[in-house]
Amino acid sequence: MGSNNKFSIVSLGCFRNTYDSEIVAQRFEDRGYKFVPLWKKEASVSKKAPLDILIVNTCGFIDKAKKESIDIIREAIDYKKEKKTRNLYVFGCLVQRYKKQLARAFPEVDQWWGVEQLNASNSVHRDISPSWSYFLKICEGCLNRCSYCAIPLIKGGLRSKPVKDILTEVRMADKNGTKELNIIGQDITSWGKDFRPQKNLTGLLENILKETSNIKWVRLIYTHPRHITDSLIELIATNKKVCKYIDLPIQHINDRLLKKMNRKVTKSQIKRLIKKIRKIMPSSVIRSSVITGFPGETEDDFRELLDFLKEVKFDKLGVFTYSREENTPAYNFGSQVHHQTKKRRFSRIMELQQKISAESLIKFLGKDLQVLIEERKEDIFIGRSEYDAPEVDGLVFLRKKGLRPGDFYRAKVVGAYDYDLLAE
């Protein structure tokens, strides 16, 4: 333990990485170090206080994430050269994939390690993400084996967290004042499929809900269209605590490309599922994601996707250009799409979705929403409704004094923009 006895973490990538960063932070706190929440991605190096240890949790999922991780490692090295930290540790997905290459490129890093193993601890550090919003990782790895995805190369096959450990963690979060529980994993609808006998997400969710008294929102993040069951839809629809927010990445809609992606689901199955969700939960919002420029995607295939998005009108949509990841099956597929074509198709979908999002938000005008306040900027408080996941979706801006971050408020929507709402 150094004389400074302080450490900080920059956590890149997804919610799952944030969860891992919190586990690592707890480990260092247990050894006597003091966590200093000074290192932020958007903060300038000159404003960061001296540390004994700076830790970077990397993402290595796609090219854009890899570049960001490399840039932050370089910035952290500069920080060390300025003697603002004595030690620099780097871990996570990028290290898991490229540890040898990274160690050769950046000898200034003192320690490297890969991804964290699924942790059964019920004592998780809470200073990295807001105290009112808890991310609960229920599984690691993946069994879907999509042809474009590097996750199985990084984290291996599906490993579900035992029910006992999950419920212990839920009780801890509920006791500590958590208001929003975000259930996360690579594919949470696969949870329990590796148990013998198999278990399912619906049964787990029922048990989780029984353990919550302070928690007001339970949000499911990443559900695979192939694995969503009628019983899960019914539970989401009927339980007031479960956010009417369906995170349903489809990736594409063309049957030939879905097969090449190894999604194990068809266009007709996706359409039937969306129709069923909207029939049972007409007030729900659906968030999806799609990939443009997958190998072999023709202009006709792209038009089919565009027409489908116009028809189905997802409330929220993430769009990604295909990233060619080495050692994945799709890496060696023929008919790779030119990067300029990928960008053009990306822009077309984003332009379309901006209009769809604006139309979708108009339905909230004049309605009351429960809003979880998260921050204040001058005279405006910023929060989210149950229809918005942290970090990735829209915001609700409130014109009111005296609100407190971490508390819920009932507010009437008076304005709708492309992605955000104004309420009072």
ChimeraX attribute file (.defattr): number of C-alpha atoms within 10 A of each C-alpha:
attribute: neighborCount
match mode: 1-to-1
recipient: residues
	/A:1	11
	/A:2	11
	/A:3	8
	/A:4	14
	/A:5	16
	/A:6	21
	/A:7	24
	/A:8	25
	/A:9	24
	/A:10	22
	/A:11	25
	/A:12	24
	/A:13	18
	/A:14	15
	/A:15	21
	/A:16	19
	/A:17	20
	/A:18	19
	/A:19	24
	/A:20	22
	/A:21	28
	/A:22	21
	/A:23	21
	/A:24	18
	/A:25	23
	/A:26	21
	/A:27	15
	/A:28	20
	/A:29	16
	/A:30	11
	/A:31	10
	/A:32	12
	/A:33	20
	/A:34	18
	/A:35	20
	/A:36	17
	/A:37	14
	/A:38	17
	/A:39	21
	/A:40	14
	/A:41	13
	/A:42	6
	/A:43	10
	/A:44	10
	/A:45	17
	/A:46	9
	/A:47	9
	/A:48	16
	/A:49	14
	/A:50	20
	/A:51	25
	/A:52	21
	/A:53	24
	/A:54	24
	/A:55	24
	/A:56	22
	/A:57	27
	/A:58	29
	/A:59	27
	/A:60	25
	/A:61	19
	/A:62	18
	/A:63	15
	/A:64	12
	/A:65	17
	/A:66	18
	/A:67	13
	/A:68	17
	/A:69	26
	/A:70	17
	/A:71	12
	/A:72	18
	/A:73	24
	/A:74	15
	/A:75	15
	/A:76	25
	/A:77	21
	/A:78	15
	/A:79	20
	/A:80	21
	/A:81	12
	/A:82	13
	/A:83	13
	/A:84	20
	/A:85	23
	/A:86	18
	/A:87	19
	/A:88	22
	/A:89	18
	/A:90	24
	/A:91	21
	/A:92	26
	/A:93	27
	/A:94	24
	/A:95	23
	/A:96	20
	/A:97	20
	/A:98	12
	/A:99	18
	/A:100	11
	/A:101	10
	/A:102	17
	/A:103	15
	/A:104	10
	/A:105	10
	/A:106	13
	/A:107	10
	/A:108	18
	/A:109	20
	/A:110	13
	/A:111	13
	/A:112	18
	/A:113	15
	/A:114	19
	/A:115	19
	/A:116	18
	/A:117	11
	/A:118	16
	/A:119	17
	/A:120	15
	/A:121	12
	/A:122	16
	/A:123	15
	/A:124	20
	/A:125	21
	/A:126	20
	/A:127	13
	/A:128	18
	/A:129	15
	/A:130	12
	/A:131	17
	/A:132	21
	/A:133	22
	/A:134	22
	/A:135	22
	/A:136	19
	/A:137	23
	/A:138	26
	/A:139	25
	/A:140	26
	/A:141	21
	/A:142	23
	/A:143	18
	/A:144	18
	/A:145	20
	/A:146	20
	/A:147	19
	/A:148	23
	/A:149	23
	/A:150	22
	/A:151	21
	/A:152	18
	/A:153	17
	/A:154	19
	/A:155	20
	/A:156	14
	/A:157	16
	/A:158	21
	/A:159	21
	/A:160	23
	/A:161	18
	/A:162	15
	/A:163	16
	/A:164	10
	/A:165	14
	/A:166	22
	/A:167	19
	/A:168	16
	/A:169	20
	/A:170	23
	/A:171	19
	/A:172	17
	/A:173	27
	/A:174	20
	/A:175	14
	/A:176	14
	/A:177	16
	/A:178	24
	/A:179	23
	/A:180	26
	/A:181	25
	/A:182	20
	/A:183	20
	/A:184	23
	/A:185	25
	/A:186	24
	/A:187	20
	/A:188	24
	/A:189	24
	/A:190	24
	/A:191	27
	/A:192	23
	/A:193	16
	/A:194	14
	/A:195	13
	/A:196	7
	/A:197	7
	/A:198	9
	/A:199	16
	/A:200	17
	/A:201	20
	/A:202	20
	/A:203	14
	/A:204	17
	/A:205	17
	/A:206	13
	/A:207	15
	/A:208	19
	/A:209	18
	/A:210	10
	/A:211	16
	/A:212	22
	/A:213	13
	/A:214	15
	/A:215	23
	/A:216	19
	/A:217	22
	/A:218	26
	/A:219	24
	/A:220	24
	/A:221	22
	/A:222	19
	/A:223	21
	/A:224	19
	/A:225	20
	/A:226	18
	/A:227	16
	/A:228	17
	/A:229	14
	/A:230	12
	/A:231	12
	/A:232	17
	/A:233	18
	/A:234	14
	/A:235	15
	/A:236	24
	/A:237	20
	/A:238	12
	/A:239	13
	/A:240	12
	/A:241	18
	/A:242	20
	/A:243	24
	/A:244	25
	/A:245	23
	/A:246	22
	/A:247	21
	/A:248	22
	/A:249	18
	/A:250	21
	/A:251	20
	/A:252	26
	/A:253	23
	/A:254	18
	/A:255	16
	/A:256	15
	/A:257	19
	/A:258	19
	/A:259	14
	/A:260	18
	/A:261	21
	/A:262	16
	/A:263	20
	/A:264	14
	/A:265	18
	/A:266	19
	/A:267	16
	/A:268	10
	/A:269	12
	/A:270	16
	/A:271	13
	/A:272	10
	/A:273	18
	/A:274	16
	/A:275	14
	/A:276	14
	/A:277	20
	/A:278	13
	/A:279	11
	/A:280	14
	/A:281	17
	/A:282	12
	/A:283	13
	/A:284	19
	/A:285	21
	/A:286	20
	/A:287	23
	/A:288	19
	/A:289	16
	/A:290	19
	/A:291	19
	/A:292	25
	/A:293	26
	/A:294	25
	/A:295	21
	/A:296	15
	/A:297	18
	/A:298	14
	/A:299	12
	/A:300	10
	/A:301	19
	/A:302	19
	/A:303	13
	/A:304	15
	/A:305	20
	/A:306	18
	/A:307	13
	/A:308	17
	/A:309	19
	/A:310	15
	/A:311	9
	/A:312	12
	/A:313	19
	/A:314	20
	/A:315	21
	/A:316	23
	/A:317	24
	/A:318	16
	/A:319	17
	/A:320	18
	/A:321	20
	/A:322	21
	/A:323	20
	/A:324	20
	/A:325	18
	/A:326	13
	/A:327	13
	/A:328	18
	/A:329	18
	/A:330	21
	/A:331	16
	/A:332	13
	/A:333	15
	/A:334	9
	/A:335	12
	/A:336	16
	/A:337	16
	/A:338	10
	/A:339	13
	/A:340	10
	/A:341	14
	/A:342	20
	/A:343	15
	/A:344	14
	/A:345	22
	/A:346	19
	/A:347	14
	/A:348	12
	/A:349	20
	/A:350	15
	/A:351	11
	/A:352	14
	/A:353	24
	/A:354	17
	/A:355	14
	/A:356	21
	/A:357	21
	/A:358	17
	/A:359	16
	/A:360	19
	/A:361	19
	/A:362	16
	/A:363	11
	/A:364	16
	/A:365	15
	/A:366	13
	/A:367	11
	/A:368	15
	/A:369	19
	/A:370	15
	/A:371	24
	/A:372	24
	/A:373	23
	/A:374	21
	/A:375	15
	/A:376	16
	/A:377	8
	/A:378	6
	/A:379	11
	/A:380	14
	/A:381	21
	/A:382	20
	/A:383	25
	/A:384	23
	/A:385	22
	/A:386	22
	/A:387	24
	/A:388	21
	/A:389	19
	/A:390	17
	/A:391	10
	/A:392	11
	/A:393	15
	/A:394	21
	/A:395	22
	/A:396	25
	/A:397	24
	/A:398	24
	/A:399	13
	/A:400	11
	/A:401	10
	/A:402	7
	/A:403	18
	/A:404	14
	/A:405	17
	/A:406	20
	/A:407	13
	/A:408	19
	/A:409	18
	/A:410	13
	/A:411	20
	/A:412	19
	/A:413	22
	/A:414	16
	/A:415	17
	/A:416	20
	/A:417	15
	/A:418	16
	/A:419	20
	/A:420	17
	/A:421	24
	/A:422	18
	/A:423	23
	/A:424	15
